């Protein structure tokens, strides 16, 4: 965290906990978003079904429509992976989560 090694399990606040199960590292939020890392190139992101159709971003819309997965923040569709990925970049000063 912030270039510091932290022991796991780690709980920076009441909204986030970090655990290790086997070789996978899990980040779990208080609203049940789960991000698990299995190595350098493997991450799995999951949300409860109550968020179906309510999210947008790099992981798609969670609305079971594969044709609109590459929506930009503006609502326009793109086929360019770089344009898509770069459009969702969050500048550090705009980030929602900050750790002391």
Backbone as a printed PyTorch tensor [residue, N CA C, xyz], in Angstrom:
tensor([[[  0.8550,  -1.1700,   0.0000],
         [  0.0000,   0.0000,   0.0000],
         [  0.8990,   1.2300,   0.0000]],

        [[  0.6890,   2.1100,  -0.9770],
         [  1.5220,   3.3170,  -1.0720],
         [  3.0140,   2.9940,  -0.9890]],

        [[  3.4240,   1.9730,  -1.7440],
         [  4.8170,   1.5240,  -1.8170],
         [  5.3540,   0.9300,  -0.5180]],

        [[  4.4730,   0.5130,   0.3710],
         [  4.8810,  -0.1220,   1.6220],
         [  4.3540,  -1.5530,   1.6520]],

        [[  5.1770,  -2.5020,   2.0960],
         [  4.7140,  -3.8790,   2.2570],
         [  3.8170,  -3.9440,   3.4820]],

        [[  2.6980,  -4.6560,   3.3380],
         [  1.7480,  -4.7960,   4.4360],
         [  1.5250,  -6.2770,   4.7070]],

        [[  1.3310,  -6.6270,   5.9630],
         [  1.0080,  -8.0050,   6.3190],
         [ -0.4520,  -8.2830,   5.9740]],

        [[ -0.7250,  -9.5040,   5.5630],
         [ -2.0860,  -9.9300,   5.2350],
         [ -2.5080, -10.9300,   6.2970]],

        [[ -3.7130, -10.8570,   6.8460],
         [ -4.8040,  -9.9770,   6.4280],
         [ -4.5380,  -8.5210,   6.8130]],

        [[ -5.1090,  -7.6400,   5.9860],
         [ -4.9340,  -6.2040,   6.1590],
         [ -6.2950,  -5.5420,   6.0410]],

        [[ -6.5770,  -4.6180,   6.9380],
         [ -7.8530,  -3.9050,   6.9160],
         [ -7.5810,  -2.4220,   7.1550]],

        [[ -7.4380,  -1.6390,   6.0700],
         [ -7.1130,  -0.2250,   6.2320],
         [ -8.2350,   0.5880,   6.8530]],

        [[ -9.4770,   0.1340,   6.6590],
         [-10.6330,   0.7930,   7.2660],
         [-11.8170,  -0.1660,   7.2300]],

        [[-12.9760,   0.3020,   7.6500],
         [-14.1510,  -0.5720,   7.7190],
         [-14.7450,  -0.8980,   6.3490]],

        [[-14.2480,  -0.2720,   5.2940],
         [-14.8040,  -0.4700,   3.9520],
         [-14.0340,  -1.4810,   3.1060]],

        [[-12.8330,  -1.8570,   3.5210],
         [-11.9860,  -2.7210,   2.6950],
         [-11.2020,  -3.6920,   3.5590]],

        [[-11.1270,  -4.9340,   3.0790],
         [-10.2490,  -5.9020,   3.7370],
         [ -9.4760,  -6.6640,   2.6620]],

        [[ -8.2750,  -7.0460,   2.9980],
         [ -7.3990,  -7.7720,   2.0880],
         [ -7.0330,  -9.0810,   2.7640]],

        [[ -7.2600, -10.1870,   2.0500],
         [ -6.9560, -11.5020,   2.5990],
         [ -6.1910, -12.3200,   1.5680]],

        [[ -5.6300, -13.4250,   2.0260],
         [ -4.9020, -14.3400,   1.1590],
         [ -5.4720, -15.7290,   1.3740]],

        [[ -5.8780, -16.3830,   0.2720],
         [ -6.3440, -17.7720,   0.3270],
         [ -5.5610, -18.5570,  -0.7130]],

        [[ -4.7400, -19.4680,  -0.2510],
         [ -3.8760, -20.1980,  -1.1700],
         [ -2.9170, -19.2230,  -1.8310]],

        [[ -2.8960, -19.2180,  -3.1550],
         [ -2.0280, -18.3230,  -3.9130],
         [ -2.7520, -17.0750,  -4.3990]],

        [[ -4.0120, -16.8800,  -3.9900],
         [ -4.8030, -15.7330,  -4.4650],
         [ -4.9490, -14.6850,  -3.3680]],

        [[ -4.7640, -13.4290,  -3.7760],
         [ -4.9540, -12.2830,  -2.8930],
         [ -6.3320, -11.7010,  -3.1870]],

        [[ -7.1190, -11.4470,  -2.1600],
         [ -8.4860, -10.9400,  -2.3240],
         [ -8.6280,  -9.5650,  -1.6910]],

        [[ -9.2240,  -8.6480,  -2.4480],
         [ -9.6460,  -7.3540,  -1.9270],
         [-11.1630,  -7.3980,  -1.8940]],

        [[-11.7540,  -7.1740,  -0.7380],
         [-13.2050,  -7.2700,  -0.5780],
         [-13.7080,  -5.9750,   0.0440]],

        [[-14.6800,  -5.3490,  -0.6280],
         [-15.2400,  -4.0970,  -0.1170],
         [-16.4800,  -4.3600,   0.7180]],

        [[-16.9250,  -3.3350,   1.4150],
         [-18.1350,  -3.4630,   2.2250],
         [-19.3980,  -3.5720,   1.3720]],

        [[-19.3250,  -3.2610,   0.0750],
         [-20.4920,  -3.4260,  -0.8020],
         [-20.3510,  -4.6730,  -1.6800]],

        [[-19.4450,  -5.5820,  -1.2810],
         [-19.2840,  -6.9180,  -1.8380],
         [-18.6210,  -6.9880,  -3.2090]],

        [[-17.9170,  -5.9410,  -3.6030],
         [-17.0480,  -6.0320,  -4.7670],
         [-15.8490,  -6.8660,  -4.3450]],

        [[-15.4930,  -7.8650,  -5.1480],
         [-14.3480,  -8.7190,  -4.8410],
         [-13.3890,  -8.6830,  -6.0220]],

        [[-12.1350,  -8.3820,  -5.7340],
         [-11.0780,  -8.4390,  -6.7400],
         [-10.0690,  -9.4530,  -6.2350]],

        [[ -9.8280, -10.4910,  -7.0300],
         [ -8.8290, -11.4780,  -6.6240],
         [ -7.7000, -11.5000,  -7.6400]],

        [[ -6.4810, -11.6060,  -7.1280],
         [ -5.2810, -11.6250,  -7.9500],
         [ -4.6170, -12.9820,  -7.8100]],

        [[ -4.3000, -13.5870,  -8.9520],
         [ -3.6660, -14.8920,  -8.9240],
         [ -2.2620, -14.8820,  -9.4780]],

        [[ -1.6760, -13.7460,  -9.5980],
         [ -0.3360, -13.6460, -10.1610],
         [ -0.2060, -12.3860, -10.9760]],

        [[  0.8390, -12.3200, -11.7450],
         [  1.1350, -11.1030, -12.4950],
         [  0.0930, -10.7400, -13.5420]],

        [[ -0.5510, -11.7140, -14.1580],
         [ -1.4380, -11.4200, -15.2800],
         [ -2.8560, -11.9170, -15.0660]],

        [[ -3.2420, -12.2060, -13.8500],
         [ -4.5600, -12.7760, -13.6340],
         [ -5.2870, -12.0600, -12.5130]],

        [[ -6.4300, -11.4810, -12.8560],
         [ -7.2980, -10.8530, -11.8570],
         [ -8.7360, -11.2060, -12.2050]],

        [[ -9.5440, -11.4220, -11.1910],
         [-10.9670, -11.7010, -11.3720],
         [-11.7340, -10.6930, -10.5290]],

        [[-12.7070, -10.0410, -11.1510],
         [-13.5270,  -9.0470, -10.4620],
         [-14.9570,  -9.5480, -10.4470]],

        [[-15.5890,  -9.5160,  -9.2830],
         [-16.9830,  -9.9600,  -9.2140],
         [-17.8070,  -9.0000,  -8.3640]],

        [[-19.0820,  -8.9290,  -8.7280],
         [-20.0620,  -8.0930,  -8.0380],
         [-21.3110,  -8.9130,  -7.7940]],

        [[-22.0520,  -8.6350,  -6.7380],
         [-23.3330,  -9.3080,  -6.5370],
         [-24.3170,  -8.9320,  -7.6500]],

        [[-25.2720,  -9.7960,  -7.9140],
         [-26.2340,  -9.5700,  -8.9990],
         [-27.0830,  -8.3240,  -8.7940]],

        [[-27.1600,  -7.8040,  -7.5870],
         [-27.9480,  -6.5870,  -7.3550],
         [-27.4000,  -5.3880,  -8.1360]],

        [[-26.1570,  -5.4840,  -8.6300],
         [-25.5530,  -4.4020,  -9.4070],
         [-25.7320,  -4.5790, -10.9150]],

        [[-26.4390,  -5.6390, -11.3250],
         [-26.6350,  -5.9100, -12.7540],
         [-27.2430,  -4.6980, -13.4480]],

        [[-26.5770,  -4.2450, -14.5060],
         [-27.0490,  -3.1050, -15.2860],
         [-26.7950,  -1.7440, -14.6610]],

        [[-26.1320,  -1.7080, -13.5170],
         [-25.9250,  -0.4390, -12.8090],
         [-24.4850,   0.0550, -12.8510]],

        [[-23.6050,  -0.6980, -13.4750],
         [-22.1960,  -0.3190, -13.4930],
         [-21.7110,  -0.1260, -14.9230]],

        [[-20.6070,   0.6050, -15.0540],
         [-19.9370,   0.8020, -16.3410],
         [-18.4430,   0.8050, -16.0760]],

        [[-17.6740,   0.5860, -17.1190],
         [-16.2330,   0.6900, -16.9500],
         [-15.4700,  -0.4140, -17.6360]],

        [[-14.2490,  -0.6330, -17.1760],
         [-13.3570,  -1.5880, -17.8180],
         [-13.8820,  -3.0110, -17.7990]],

        [[-14.7350,  -3.3380, -16.8750],
         [-15.2730,  -4.6970, -16.7890],
         [-16.6230,  -4.8280, -17.4750]],

        [[-17.0370,  -3.8230, -18.1960],
         [-18.3110,  -3.8960, -18.9040],
         [-19.4540,  -3.3380, -18.0880]],

        [[-20.6600,  -3.6450, -18.5470],
         [-21.8630,  -3.0580, -17.9590],
         [-22.6330,  -4.0030, -17.0530]],

        [[-22.2730,  -5.2870, -17.0760],
         [-22.9600,  -6.2840, -16.2550],
         [-24.4470,  -6.3070, -16.5930]],

        [[-24.7310,  -6.2530, -17.9200],
         [-26.1250,  -6.2830, -18.3570],
         [-26.3960,  -7.4050, -19.3590]],

        [[-25.4290,  -8.3190, -19.5140],
         [-25.5350,  -9.4870, -20.3880],
         [-25.6350,  -9.1360, -21.8710]],

        [[-25.2950,  -7.9040, -22.2550],
         [-25.2940,  -7.4830, -23.6510],
         [-23.8430,  -7.2880, -24.0780]],

        [[-23.2850,  -8.2690, -24.7690],
         [-21.8730,  -8.2070, -25.1610],
         [-21.5940,  -7.1310, -26.2020]],

        [[-22.6080,  -6.6270, -26.8580],
         [-22.4050,  -5.6220, -27.9040],
         [-22.0910,  -4.2390, -27.3420]],

        [[-22.3450,  -4.0040, -26.0630],
         [-22.0860,  -2.6730, -25.4950],
         [-20.9850,  -2.6810, -24.4360]],

        [[-20.1220,  -3.6650, -24.4770],
         [-19.0720,  -3.7840, -23.4620],
         [-17.9850,  -2.7270, -23.5940]],

        [[-17.8500,  -2.1150, -24.7500],
         [-16.7670,  -1.1500, -24.9780],
         [-17.2880,   0.2830, -24.9480]],

        [[-18.1680,   0.5650, -23.9880],
         [-18.6970,   1.9220, -23.8380],
         [-17.6700,   2.8250, -23.1690]],

        [[-17.5080,   3.9990, -23.7200],
         [-16.6520,   5.0180, -23.1200],
         [-17.4500,   5.7630, -22.0490]],

        [[-16.7970,   6.4870, -21.1600],
         [-17.5290,   7.2680, -20.1530],
         [-18.5520,   8.2210, -20.7670]],

        [[-18.3160,   8.6460, -21.9940],
         [-19.2480,   9.5550, -22.6790],
         [-20.5100,   8.8470, -23.1490]],

        [[-20.5020,   7.5080, -23.1400],
         [-21.6360,   6.7380, -23.6370],
         [-21.4560,   6.2610, -25.0630]],

        [[-20.4000,   6.7190, -25.7410],
         [-20.1130,   6.2940, -27.1150],
         [-19.4460,   4.9190, -27.0990]],

        [[-19.6810,   4.1400, -28.1460],
         [-19.0260,   2.8460, -28.3000],
         [-17.7260,   3.0100, -29.0740]],

        [[-16.7370,   2.1860, -28.7460],
         [-15.4890,   2.1560, -29.5020],
         [-15.1070,   0.7070, -29.7390]],

        [[-14.2980,   0.4700, -30.7340],
         [-13.7280,  -0.8520, -30.9780],
         [-12.2300,  -0.8500, -30.6890]],

        [[-11.6860,   0.3180, -30.3620],
         [-10.2580,   0.4720, -30.1250],
         [ -9.9400,   0.2080, -28.6530]],

        [[ -9.1760,  -0.8560, -28.3920],
         [ -8.8650,  -1.2380, -27.0070],
         [ -8.1020,  -0.1610, -26.2470]],

        [[ -7.1560,   0.4900, -26.8970],
         [ -6.3890,   1.5420, -26.2210],
         [ -7.2720,   2.7270, -25.8640]],

        [[ -8.1170,   3.1330, -26.7960],
         [ -9.0460,   4.2370, -26.5320],
         [ -9.9540,   3.8830, -25.3670]],

        [[-10.4750,   2.6570, -25.3820],
         [-11.3650,   2.2010, -24.3170],
         [-10.6550,   2.2170, -22.9630]],

        [[ -9.5010,   1.5730, -22.8840],
         [ -8.7720,   1.5010, -21.6190],
         [ -8.3630,   2.8630, -21.0970]],

        [[ -7.8120,   3.6840, -21.9620],
         [ -7.3600,   5.0140, -21.5410],
         [ -8.5120,   5.9170, -21.1210]],

        [[ -9.6900,   5.7010, -21.6790],
         [-10.8260,   6.5690, -21.3520],
         [-11.2910,   6.4030, -19.9060]],

        [[-10.9950,   5.2510, -19.3080],
         [-11.4440,   4.9920, -17.9370],
         [-10.3740,   5.2930, -16.8950]],

        [[ -9.2510,   5.8700, -17.3010],
         [ -8.2020,   6.2260, -16.3460],
         [ -8.7300,   7.2500, -15.3440]],

        [[ -8.4340,   7.0150, -14.0820],
         [ -8.8190,   7.9510, -13.0210],
         [ -7.5490,   8.6150, -12.5180]],

        [[ -7.5070,   9.9160, -12.5900],
         [ -6.3580,  10.6570, -12.0790],
         [ -6.3170,  10.5160, -10.5640]],

        [[ -5.1360,  10.4460,  -9.9980],
         [ -4.9760,  10.2440,  -8.5580],
         [ -5.7840,  11.2430,  -7.7420]],

        [[ -5.7920,  12.4980,  -8.1550],
         [ -6.5080,  13.5120,  -7.3800],
         [ -8.0290,  13.3290,  -7.4330]],

        [[ -8.5190,  12.5320,  -8.4020],
         [ -9.9550,  12.2810,  -8.5220],
         [-10.3790,  10.9540,  -7.9070]],

        [[ -9.4330,  10.1610,  -7.4060],
         [ -9.7410,   8.8290,  -6.8960],
         [-10.6560,   8.9000,  -5.6820]],

        [[-11.5300,   7.9020,  -5.5740],
         [-12.4580,   7.8510,  -4.4470],
         [-11.7880,   7.3410,  -3.1800]],

        [[-10.8990,   6.3560,  -3.3180],
         [-10.2450,   5.7690,  -2.1530],
         [ -8.8450,   6.3320,  -1.9970]],

        [[ -8.5490,   6.7620,  -0.8170],
         [ -7.1890,   7.2080,  -0.5040],
         [ -6.8160,   6.6210,   0.8430]],

        [[ -5.5910,   6.1700,   0.9400],
         [ -5.1130,   5.6160,   2.1960],
         [ -4.1080,   6.5750,   2.8050]],

        [[ -4.1540,   6.7260,   4.1100],
         [ -3.2240,   7.6510,   4.7710],
         [ -1.7780,   7.2360,   4.5870]]])
